[in-house]
Amino acid sequence: MSEVIKAEVPEALAKKFRKRAMELYGYKKGAVKAALEDAMKRFIASSRVDWKALKGCVRSESTSVELQHKAWRNLD
């Protein structure tokens, strides 16, 4: 059984997502769908992280926001 989910995202983000999806899943029909399903599964699975166990593992002079910005820059 399938369900349709509709969402508006910025055009630049959508273009980057489509490009990356086709690089990973091939330049064929269904590549974007497969990438989106994978991304959704990873998003759902990420909620199972035991954040308390990770407390104190990252040692940095940067704030949490600065670390987040660095991580996002590395994804581009």
Steps between C-alpha positions, in 0.01 A plus 500: 500500500627848415422849615557831325675769703512849351735772625641822367874545532733768366582452132876492562460224760279295268753531215788392724294207630405383150860528380635304798221240472587432138872482578433235767206308353567543129355721232177306469137510598450454873835643613346795685238277662766254618714783641203656678400167655858447617515853646170450683617166644824659620309791654271264690789279612698801623248552780632183665831660593579500872605864522573477874769239430664740255513790745857622540631302202549806281768727632519829317543869556205552262143537617243238405358735237844555347559123491163452329587761237834328435326166459246642254778668297675163470185348346496744208 
